[in-house]
Amino acid sequence: MTDLKKDRFLIIGAGNMGMSFVTALLRNKYSANKIIILENKPSKKLLKIKKEKKLTVIKNIKYLKKYQKPNIALLSVKPNQLNSVFDGDLIDFLKSSLIISIIAGKKLSILKKVTKNNLGTVRAMTNTPVSVGMGTSILFFDKKTPSILKKKAYQFLGLVGQVSEVKKESLIDSFTAIFGSGPAYIYYFIETLSKIAKKHGLENSNNMVLQLFLGSLLLMLNENESPESLRQKVTSKGGTTEAAMLSLTKSDKFNKILLEAINKAKKKSKELN
């Protein structure tokens, strides 16, 4: 495996996603003196970590010149900030770096045009569980990107969870609709089930539903069985679960509702490109 311990890092944009990678680097014992953060409005959380870990936080690109150039740069600014961030100084500073973008809606062709770094610019997408090291991420590379840079990108994204690669950039829209937005679907299901439980007189419904989800996921991981197999084990013939499942699956309505929601999210993702 490629070793990133010798590499230097630049995090451009330290919002929630950017901060997740900062904390992941520190959690994995990467040296704070090899991490530079470019953020013009540092949060209280960032300023606290800066003080505790002696991190370098820069508000203006012009101050980058006195630092060593990074091997890996993470682009995590808002989509409308991309062009304003990349001036001539930053382009020159990153001309030999691996640049990983997690900016929503910015295609690789646009990213390469802005960064002026054709082979070293990579498009990625992830989701909010990266903040606890359990993210789901994908990578899309230019066909000519060197294998050493691909390995570095895999390992860098691997600091915050699971990583896969897509060969077609259009699949990023599907990923965004299913996995990028996915946590919201799960939270909404938890929220709805909690309300129903409370309506039925179960006062500790929030904690009970959280335990239900956590226990069910851990059981699935422990048993190493498919969701379908475990569902069938719970669904006794003529029992309460079967009655509920027949209602959920009647006319395939649950699948249709979820599919419609995901298709709308995918359409919106395409519009943002």
Helices and strands as residue ranges (DSSP letters): E 9-12, H 16-27, G 32-34, E 35-38, H 44-53, E 56-58, G 61-66, E 72-75, G 79-81, H 82-85, H 88-93, E 98-101, H 108-115, E 121-125, G 128-132, E 135-140, H 147-158, E 161-165, H 171-175, I 176-180, H 182-199, H 205-223, H 227-234, H 240-249, G 250-252, H 253-272
